[in-house]
Amino acid sequence: MIEGGIIAEDIISLAYADGAQLSKITWGGYEASDISGSISWISQEDDAVYWTSQEGVGAISYDDNLADWTPEYSYGEEHTKKAYFDSGYTFITPPAALGADLIRHLVNGKPHAYLESHKLPLVQCSDDYPNFSLLIDGSYYQVRSKDYKVQLDSAIDEFDCYLTIRVDQDITDYWVLGQTFMQGFVTIFDNSDSEESLFETVARLGIAVNKDDPKTAISLGVSPFATIGDIQPEMGFTDYDGTLQTTVDYVRVISGEVANTILYSQVGGHYPLNSVFDVISDGDDTAAEAEASVDLIALFIAFWVAVWVGIEDIFKWIFNLQ
């Protein structure tokens, strides 16, 4: 597009907004009129393949006091992990241990269940959930409850919402911050100053508050004194031995018939979950068997088509010889 003169700079910006305000994408730059306040820039590593943070997610702060629990705490050096920013991804996926801790804080005794196939909590829309902020590379970025609590197209039992906080036991060393995180922000992917070199880049990622869907201003922060290890006893882990729990004791696990339910967001431009991940539960082979049957039928048809084409070609070859 640059070579064709369509855009002047190698920049793409995404402005995610909620409700009646439309989200939009801008090629070749960003519109200052979309932004409230200043832009927080995150430089990219020289050999970066993905858009990442430099220092990682170092702490979390909850806007509401949850059952007199510590409202903010750092993840400490051991659990501060890098974040990948992915605009094509719906969820926030923390490292498994930190994700389990986050879910425990959010559900906090409210009615909930676990949709096993999607690795997501099911909740009731009528319940209030807190906003929280993540300390990324020295700045706090807010995630509102309306960003991560999404209504189902149809209820599953008594649950009519789900939380777009995904806990995946296979993800332990990094965060993935998708559309849930970017909601209410203008995210700028600026590759305009990149050097034409295999290992060198000065690309940068910019994040600013979207004035059409404002959230708390991005602010500089310092790591809280309390650590995630310090708060384990108040979470009920009285025998805490320095190892964080990576699983959540959900009130109920839902699988089976709803394992392949497609969840759609009513707001905010979230993609159907099925377009992002394979959602077949390990404990539910029905869909897998059906898919395998379809594959076998397709293979059977393809085989006989190939045989027929082969026979036809042989006859043509014989007749041509004659």
N, C-alpha and C positions, 0 to 999 in steps of 0.2 A: 504493500500500500504506500510505503514511503517512496520506493523507487518509481511508482506510478504517479507520484505527486498528489495522491488522494489525501494523505495526512502529512504533516510537517515533522512530527516527532513520534518516537517509538514509545508511546504512553497509552495505556488503557485505564480508564477510571470507572468504577462501579458505584453508583449511588443507590443504596438500599433504603427504601422508605416503606412505611406501613399504612394500612387503611386506604383512604381515598387518594393519598399521594402515590404517584407512580415511581417505581424504581426505574433507573435508566443506566445505559452504558454510553460512555463518551470515548470515541477513538481519536487518538492524536493529542490528548491532553486532558484537562479537567476544567470544570466550570467553577470559578471562584464564587459565583452566586449560589452554588449548592452548599457551600461550606459555612459552618458557624464556628468561629474561633480560628485557631491556628492548626497547621498540619504537623502531626508527629511523624518524623521520618525515621525509618529503620534501614540502615545501610545493609547491603547484602555481602556475604562472604565472597572472596575471590573465586572460589571454585563451586559456588552454589548452583545446584541444579533446580531446586525448588525455592519458592519465596519463603524465607525463614526469618525467625528472630535471631539476634546475635547472642544475647545472654540467656534467653529462655523465660519461661513463666516462673517467677520467683515467689509469688505470694497470692493470697486470695483475701478479699474483704467482702463481708456481707452487709448490705444496707440495713437490714433489720436484725435485731438481736433475736437469736433463735434459742429459745428455752434456756436463756442465761448462759449459752455457750460462748466461748471466745469469738468475738465478731471478726477478727482478722488474725492471720498467722502466716508465717513464711513456710515455704517448702524446704528450706535449708539447702545446703550445697548438694546433698545426696539426691534430693528429689526435684531440683530445679532442672527442667528439661526444655529443650528447644521446641518451638512451635512452628508448624508449617501452615501457611495461609493458603487456603484452597477455595476459590470462588465457585468451583464446580461441585463442592461437597456440601451437604445439607447441615451436618451436625457439628457439635463440639465433641471431640473425642480426646479425653485426657489419657495419660498413662493409667493403666488399670487401677493401681492403688489410689491414685489421686482422684480418679473418676468415681471409685467406690466411696471415698470420703465425701466427695461433692454430693453424690446422690443421697447419702445418709443425712447430710445437712439439709438438703432441699425437701425430702419427703417428711422427715421428722415427725413420725406418728400419724401422718395423714393417710387416708385410704389410698392404696396403691397396689400395683401388681407389676410383674415383669413379663414383657412380651419376648419370650425366649428367642423367637426367630429373628427379631430385629435388634436384640440386645438393648431395648429401650424400656423405660418405666412408663406404665399406664397410670393415669391419675384422673381425678375429677376436676372438671373445668371450674367448678364453683369454689374450689379451695384457692386461697391466696398463697403465692410463692414469692420468695424474696428476690430482689435484684442482687447481683454480686459483681465484683470488679476483679480483674486479673492484672497483676503487676507484671508487665512485659517490658523487658529492657529498660526498667526504671520509670515507666509510666503506667498509670492505672487506666484500664479500659473497661467500661461498664457493659454488662450483659443484663438486660432487663427480663423480668419474668415473662413479659409478652413476646420476647424474642425466642424463648426456649420452651414455652408452654403452648402447644398447638392443638387445635381442635380436630378430632377425627371426623371423617365424613359420616360414619355411623358408629354408634357406641359398641364397645366390646364389653359385654356384661354391664356392670355399673360404671364403667370408665368411658368417658367421652373426650378425653384429652391425652396427650402423651408429651413427654419431655424429650427434647432433641439433644439430650446429653447421653452419649453412647459409651458404654463401658465394654471394651473388648479386651479379653484376657491376653490376646496376642500382641497388643500394643502396650509397651512398657517403658519406652525410652523417649517418647516425644508426644506432643499435642498435635491435633489437627483442628484448625479453627476455620470452619466453613461459614455458610451463610447465616447460621444462628449468631455467630460472633459479629459478622459484618453488618447485621441489621441495624439501621440507624446511623451508620457510618458512611462516609465516602472513602473508598479504598482505591488508592492510586498505585498502579503497577508501572513504575517509571524505569524504562530500559534505554532512555534516550541518550545517555552518556556512556553507554557500554563501549568498551574497546573491542576492536575486531581481533580478539585473541582467544585461544582455546581455554586458558586458565585465568583470565583476568576480566573482571567486570566491576563497574562502579554503579551497578543498578541499585535502586532504592525503592522501598515500599513506603507509601504515605497513608496515614489514617487520620481522618478528621470527622468531626460530628456533622451529620447531615442536618441542615437547618429545617428541612421539611419533616423531619422525624427525630427531633432532638433528644439526646440522652445526656447524662451528666458529662460535663466537659472533661476531656482527657487531661489528666494532671500528673505532674511529677510526684513520685513517691519513694519512700525508703522501705526497706524490708522490715516488717514488724518484729518485735522482740520475741514474741511467742512463736514456737515452731509447730509443725504438724505433729511431731512426736510428743510435744508437751500436752496437746489437747486430746490425745488418745484416751486417757482415763475418763475424761468427761463425756466421751462418746460411749462409755461402757466397757472399754477394753482395760480392765483393771490389772490384767496380767500382761500388759504391754511389754514386749521384750525387745523392742527396737525394730520389729518387722511390721510394716503396715499391712492391714488386711486388704486383699485385692478383690474381695467379693462382697456383695450386699446380701444380707438375709432378708430377702423380699417376703412380704406377707403371703404372697401367692405367685406362682409361676403359671403363665398361660402359654400353652403350646397346642399341638394337635391340629384341630380343624381350622384354627385361625392363624396357623403358622405362615400361610401365604397371603394373609390379608394385606392389601395395598393401602397404606396410610397416605392421605393427602392433607396438605395444609390448606386451611381456609384463607390464610393471609400470608403476605410476606414473600411470596415467590419461592417457597420450598419445593423441591422436586419430590415426586413420588419416591418412596424408599426403594421400591423395586428397580428403579432406574440407576441406583447407586450400587447396591450390593445384592448378592445372591442371598435370598431371605429364607431358604429352606432350612428348617431347624434340624439339628443333629438327631433329635428324637422323633422326627416326622419324615418317614420315607415315602409317603404317598405321592407327593409332588415329584420327588426324584424318580420314582418308578414310572410315573406317567410320562415324564420327560424322556426317560430311557426308552419307553415303548414307542414314543413318537420318533425318536432317533432310529430305532430298529426298523420301523415301517419305512421311513425315508431311505434308509440304507437298502432295504429290500427292493423298493421301487427303482432306486438308482442302479442297482445291480442288473435288474431285468431290462431296463432301458439300455444299459451299456451292452448287454448281451444281444439285444435286438439290433442295435446300431451296428454291432460287430458283424452279425449275420448278414445284414443288409449290405454292408461294405464288401463282404466276401462274394455275395452274388453279383454285385456290380463289377467286381474285379474279374470274375469268371466270364461274365457276358462281354466285357470289354475285350478280353483276350480272344474270344471267338469272333 
